[in-house]
Structures are given as C-alpha cells and as structure tokens.
C-alpha cells in the first residue's frame, strides 16, 4: 500500500505540473524547499555518472536577481519568480569527475573485485579521456574510428564534438526535470526558460568560461493567470510506438 501511495504521488505531481509564468509575490515562499528538491535532482541519471552540471541559485534576496530577470528578456516567469535556478553544464570538469568516480570504486567498502577495479580504470582513465578530450581534428578522427569499427560490429556513433556537447546537456536536462517535479511535489511551481542573453548571464553570474547555460528555471507559488490556457499534447498514439 505504501508503494502504491508513492506511485500515485508521483503521477499526481506529473499531472499537476505546468509551466507557470506568473508567480505570487505576497504568499510565503520556503527557499529551503528549493534546496531539498535540488538535492533530489542530483540523484538523476546522467551519462557515465560524471554529473557535468551545476545549479546556480539566485533567490529574491540576491542583488543579482532583478538583473538576471531582465536578462531573461523580462519574462514574467523571471521577474515574478521568488527564486531563479540557473542550470549550467560543466563539461570542463570531466577530468576531476572521472577521477572521483574511479577513486570511489577503488576505495569502496564493498570489496570490489580486481576485475571490477580494472574495468573502472579502463573506462574512466582510458575511454572517457578519449571521448571528452579536445585536440585539433580529434572530433573528426573519433567519427572515423566509430565508422570504421561500426563496419564490423555494433558501435556508438555519436562521438563527435557536437554529440558529446549534446550528451552533457541531456544529463543537465534530466536533473532539471527531476527538480521541477520535486518542486511540484512539495507544492511549488516552476517555469523552464530558454529565452535569455546567455553571454550577459554568464558575465553577470561570473560563470566559468567552459560552462554553458542549459536553462533558467523560475520558481514560486503559481497564480492561476500564470497558466496560459489549457494543456495540449499530441495524442499518445503518435508519440508512443511499439515494434
């Protein structure tokens, strides 16, 4: 029965979540709930467990909040938000994240077998550097290698520079979705935004050069007028296929 209630709770949150574009300025807002939902978000699945993303919190008390809202093209979802969460990708820290994963496996208290440690070393100390390394012409070389190997056996084809960048953004987006569902589960609303001046936002928040902004999420207690019309979705028969 407990599992059933948890399942219903999840589907209730999914059903109730909407992108709300106007937030209540008068009601109380618990910023600790944002932290709780972000802590849950980092449990999201991500490529190779590298977690190449960060969340930058900009609450209403921050002197940067109003400036950031202006850089979100003055969207009401930003100007009325009680807190803005900037989701950024951090491909530039892949070396330290790969090392952290390998060290965790190496020093695990679960008495990992020598084979398991060797496999982890091969993956995080050999394969990951080949995938994430940046050298002149390396992206093309990786694609040619994937094509050549793929002539003989199944092979991952998305190994070029653009594909790796997309993969990093996928992981960040998965975490962002978990965060937004968590916020709905605790009674708050969110709105993910792509309309912002990325160059000026990076400068305002003094973000690392190697970072990219995946999205900016407005948070707060949504007002009814913040939902712009009834929900529309393409029929599931067009989206869910079975072979």
Long-range contacts (C-beta under 8 A, 24 or more apart in sequence): 9-185, 10-181, 10-185, 13-181, 13-184, 13-185, 14-181, 16-184, 17-180, 17-181, 17-184, 17-189, 17-190, 18-189, 18-222, 18-227, 18-231, 19-77, 19-190, 19-191, 19-192, 20-77, 20-189, 20-190, 20-191, 20-220, 20-222, 20-223, 20-226, 20-227, 21-75, 21-76, 21-77, 21-191, 21-218, 21-226, 21-227, 21-228, 22-76, 22-77, 22-80, 22-222, 22-223, 22-225, 22-226, 23-77, 23-80, 23-81, 23-82, 23-189, 23-218, 23-219, 23-220, 23-221, 23-222, 23-223, 23-226, 24-220, 24-221, 24-222, 24-223, 25-80, 25-82, 27-221, 29-60, 29-82, 29-83, 29-188, 29-220, 29-221, 31-59, 31-82, 31-83, 33-183, 33-186, 33-187, 33-188, 34-59, 34-83, 34-85, 34-183, 34-188, 34-219, 36-182, 36-186, 37-179, 37-182, 37-183, 37-185, 37-186, 38-85, 38-179, 40-178, 40-179, 40-182, 41-175, 41-176, 41-178, 41-179, 41-182, 42-175, 43-178, 44-171, 44-174, 44-175, 44-177, 44-178, 45-171, 45-174, 46-171, 46-174, 46-175, 47-167, 47-168, 47-170, 47-171, 48-98, 48-101, 48-123, 48-124, 48-128, 49-101, 50-94, 50-97, 50-98, 50-101, 50-128, 50-171, 51-97, 51-171, 52-89, 52-90, 52-91, 52-93, 52-94, 52-97, 52-168, 52-171, 52-172, 53-87, 53-88, 53-89, 53-90, 53-168, 53-171, 53-172, 53-175, 53-214, 54-87, 54-88, 54-90, 54-211, 55-85, 55-86, 55-87, 55-88, 55-175, 55-179, 56-85, 56-86, 56-87, 56-88, 56-205, 56-207, 57-83, 57-84, 57-85, 58-83, 58-84, 58-85, 58-86, 58-205, 59-83, 64-204, 64-205, 67-204, 68-201, 68-204, 68-205, 68-216, 71-196, 71-197, 71-200, 71-201, 71-204, 72-193, 72-195, 72-196, 72-216, 72-218, 73-195, 73-196, 73-197, 75-193, 75-195, 75-218, 76-226, 77-191, 77-193, 77-218, 77-226, 78-193, 78-216, 78-218, 80-218, 80-220, 80-226, 81-191, 81-218, 81-219, 81-220, 82-219, 82-220, 82-221, 83-219, 83-220, 84-216, 84-217, 84-218, 84-219, 85-179, 85-216, 85-217, 85-219, 86-201, 86-205, 86-213, 86-216, 86-217, 87-172, 87-173, 87-175, 87-176, 87-213, 87-214, 87-215, 87-216, 87-217, 88-172, 88-207, 88-211, 88-212, 88-213, 88-214, 89-165, 89-168, 89-169, 89-171, 89-172, 89-211, 89-212, 89-213, 89-214, 90-168, 90-208, 90-210, 90-211, 91-132, 91-164, 91-165, 91-168, 91-210, 91-212, 92-208, 92-209, 92-210, 92-211, 93-210, 94-128, 94-132, 95-129, 98-124, 98-125, 98-128, 98-129, 98-132, 99-124, 131-159, 131-164, 132-164, 134-161, 165-212, 169-212, 169-214, 172-214, 173-214, 173-215, 176-214, 176-215, 176-217, 179-217, 180-217, 183-219, 187-221, 188-219, 188-220, 188-221, 188-222, 189-219, 189-220, 189-221, 189-222, 189-226, 190-217, 190-218, 190-219, 191-217, 191-218, 191-226, 192-216, 192-217, 193-217, 193-218
